[in-house]
Amino acid sequence: MSTCPGILARTSAAILSVISEPVCALSLETRWQQGPSEGSQPILTISGPDREENPPRAAMALTARASAFARRGNYSEAERLLKTSLEITSNALGRDHSHIAVLLSKLGGLYAVQRRYAEAEHQLRLSLKINEKVFGPGHLDVAANLEALAFVLKKAHREEEAQELLTQAFKIWSKHRDDKSLGSSGFCVGDSS
């Protein structure tokens, strides 16, 4: 399969992007099980009015914290926080909301970074299904899902499937190529050689 290295590198770098709106009435207190020593795990206490009064903002704060843990390589804590954020968001907005798709993509990205490709694929396919239902099959978020899923399939040595998804994503991106909000994506599917 011939793919553009730029797309895979960009997808890999962006797969754990941060939702950076941490301003909310939520206390994220980190305590340590046995003091902050080598090998001890932090315990995150979540409290404050936004946990009940504004669940989406509470979930955003948890997601941002999860991204910070993931960047430091603490994947188990990042996974726990993303799952908590997913639960809060699902209870507040329902399972078929676009925010759920974002969180599923982030969880899939977290699994991909850990080379847990089957789990990553599952989360990304759920995200794709929601985005197709919410936005329709030609939406840019669907293209982004297809691209992320193709990245995971390529890493799992399923190049033909990955190429098919990249082709679908490319068709969507092409329909939106005059959209000024896209900027220069540098997206490509095949080599010119």
C-alpha positions as CSV (number, residue, x, y, z in Angstrom):
1,M,0.0,0.0,0.0
2,S,1.2,3.4,-0.8
3,T,0.4,6.1,1.7
4,C,1.5,9.6,2.4
5,P,3.8,9.6,5.5
6,G,2.6,13.1,6.4
7,I,-1.0,11.9,7.0
8,L,0.1,9.1,9.3
9,A,2.6,11.3,11.2
10,R,0.0,14.0,11.6
11,T,-2.6,11.6,12.7
12,S,-0.2,10.0,15.2
13,A,0.7,13.4,16.6
14,A,-2.9,14.6,16.9
15,I,-4.4,11.4,18.1
16,L,-4.4,12.6,21.8
17,S,-5.3,16.2,21.2
18,V,-6.3,18.3,24.3
19,I,-9.6,19.9,25.0
20,S,-8.2,23.0,26.6
21,E,-10.9,24.6,28.5
22,P,-10.1,23.8,32.1
23,V,-11.9,26.7,33.6
24,C,-14.8,25.3,35.6
25,A,-16.0,24.9,39.1
26,L,-14.5,21.5,39.6
27,S,-11.8,20.4,42.0
28,L,-9.4,17.8,40.6
29,E,-7.3,16.9,43.6
30,T,-4.6,14.4,43.2
31,R,-3.6,12.3,46.2
32,W,-1.1,9.5,46.3
33,Q,-1.8,6.0,47.6
34,Q,1.3,5.9,49.7
35,G,2.9,9.3,49.2
36,P,4.4,10.5,45.8
37,S,7.1,7.8,45.6
38,E,8.4,5.7,42.8
39,G,5.7,3.3,41.5
40,S,2.8,4.7,43.5
41,Q,-0.3,5.7,41.6
42,P,-2.2,9.0,42.0
43,I,-5.8,9.0,43.0
44,L,-7.9,11.7,41.5
45,T,-10.8,13.1,43.6
46,I,-13.5,14.8,41.5
47,S,-15.8,17.2,43.3
48,G,-17.4,20.5,43.0
49,P,-20.7,22.0,41.7
50,D,-19.9,21.4,38.0
51,R,-19.8,17.6,38.5
52,E,-23.6,17.7,39.0
53,E,-24.6,21.1,37.6
54,N,-22.6,21.2,34.4
55,P,-21.6,17.7,33.5
56,P,-20.2,18.5,30.0
57,R,-17.8,21.0,31.6
58,A,-16.8,18.5,34.2
59,A,-16.2,16.0,31.5
60,M,-14.1,18.5,29.5
61,A,-11.9,19.1,32.6
62,L,-11.4,15.3,33.1
63,T,-10.6,14.9,29.4
64,A,-8.0,17.7,29.6
65,R,-6.5,16.0,32.7
66,A,-6.5,12.6,30.9
67,S,-4.6,14.2,28.0
68,A,-2.0,15.5,30.4
69,F,-1.6,12.1,32.0
70,A,-1.3,10.5,28.5
71,R,1.5,12.9,27.5
72,R,3.4,11.9,30.6
73,G,3.0,8.2,29.7
74,N,0.5,7.4,32.6
75,Y,-1.9,5.6,30.3
76,S,-3.8,3.8,32.9
77,E,-4.8,7.0,34.7
78,A,-5.6,8.6,31.3
79,E,-7.8,5.7,30.4
80,R,-9.6,5.9,33.7
81,L,-10.3,9.6,33.4
82,L,-11.5,9.2,29.8
83,K,-13.9,6.5,30.7
84,T,-15.2,8.6,33.6
85,S,-15.6,11.6,31.2
86,L,-17.4,9.3,28.7
87,E,-19.8,8.1,31.5
88,I,-20.5,11.6,32.6
89,T,-21.1,12.9,29.1
90,S,-23.2,9.9,28.1
91,N,-25.4,10.3,31.1
92,A,-25.8,14.0,30.4
93,L,-26.1,14.0,26.6
94,G,-26.9,10.5,25.5
95,R,-24.9,7.8,23.7
96,D,-25.3,9.2,20.2
97,H,-24.0,12.7,20.8
98,S,-21.0,14.1,18.9
99,H,-19.2,14.7,22.2
100,I,-19.3,11.0,22.8
101,A,-17.8,10.4,19.4
102,V,-14.9,12.8,20.3
103,L,-14.3,10.9,23.6
104,L,-14.4,7.5,21.9
105,S,-11.8,8.8,19.4
106,K,-9.6,10.0,22.2
107,L,-9.9,6.6,23.9
108,G,-9.2,4.9,20.7
109,G,-6.1,7.1,20.2
110,L,-4.9,6.3,23.7
111,Y,-5.2,2.6,22.9
112,A,-3.4,3.1,19.6
113,V,-0.5,4.8,21.4
114,Q,-0.2,1.7,23.6
115,R,-0.4,-0.6,20.5
116,R,-3.7,-2.0,21.7
117,Y,-5.0,-2.0,18.2
118,A,-8.1,-4.2,18.5
119,E,-9.4,-2.0,21.3
120,A,-8.4,1.2,19.4
121,E,-10.3,-0.1,16.3
122,H,-13.4,-0.8,18.3
123,Q,-13.5,2.7,19.9
124,L,-12.8,4.4,16.6
125,R,-15.5,2.4,14.8
126,L,-18.0,3.4,17.5
127,S,-17.0,7.0,17.0
128,L,-17.3,6.8,13.3
129,K,-20.8,5.3,13.6
130,I,-21.9,8.1,15.8
131,N,-20.5,10.8,13.5
132,E,-22.0,9.3,10.4
133,K,-25.4,9.2,12.2
134,V,-25.1,12.8,13.6
135,F,-23.4,14.6,10.7
136,G,-23.9,12.3,7.7
137,P,-21.3,10.3,5.7
138,G,-19.8,13.3,3.9
139,H,-18.8,15.3,7.0
140,L,-15.3,16.3,7.9
141,D,-15.5,14.7,11.3
142,V,-16.3,11.4,9.5
143,A,-13.2,11.9,7.3
144,A,-11.1,12.5,10.5
145,N,-12.6,9.2,12.0
146,L,-11.7,7.3,8.8
147,E,-8.2,8.7,8.8
148,A,-7.6,7.8,12.5
149,L,-9.1,4.3,11.9
150,A,-6.8,3.9,8.8
151,F,-3.8,4.8,11.0
152,V,-4.7,2.0,13.4
153,L,-5.4,-0.5,10.7
154,K,-2.0,0.3,9.1
155,K,-0.3,-0.2,12.4
156,A,-2.1,-3.5,12.8
157,H,-0.7,-4.5,9.3
158,R,-4.1,-4.4,7.6
159,E,-2.9,-2.1,4.8
160,E,-5.6,-2.9,2.3
161,E,-8.4,-1.9,4.7
162,A,-6.4,1.1,5.7
163,Q,-6.1,2.2,2.1
164,E,-9.8,1.9,1.5
165,L,-10.6,4.1,4.5
166,L,-8.0,6.6,3.4
167,T,-9.5,6.7,0.0
168,Q,-13.0,7.4,1.5
169,A,-11.5,10.1,3.7
170,F,-9.7,11.7,0.8
171,K,-13.0,11.8,-1.2
172,I,-14.6,13.7,1.7
173,W,-11.7,16.0,2.1
174,S,-11.7,16.7,-1.6
175,K,-15.4,17.8,-1.5
176,H,-14.5,20.3,1.1
177,R,-11.1,21.5,-0.4
178,D,-12.4,25.0,-1.0
179,D,-13.5,25.3,2.7
180,K,-11.2,28.1,4.1
181,S,-11.5,26.6,7.6
182,L,-9.5,23.6,6.5
183,G,-6.3,25.4,5.8
184,S,-3.6,23.3,4.2
185,S,-4.2,19.8,5.5
186,G,-1.4,18.2,3.3
187,F,-3.7,15.1,3.0
188,C,-2.7,12.6,0.3
189,V,-3.4,9.0,-0.3
190,G,-0.8,7.7,-2.8
191,D,2.7,8.4,-3.9
192,S,3.3,10.1,-7.2
193,S,6.2,7.7,-7.9
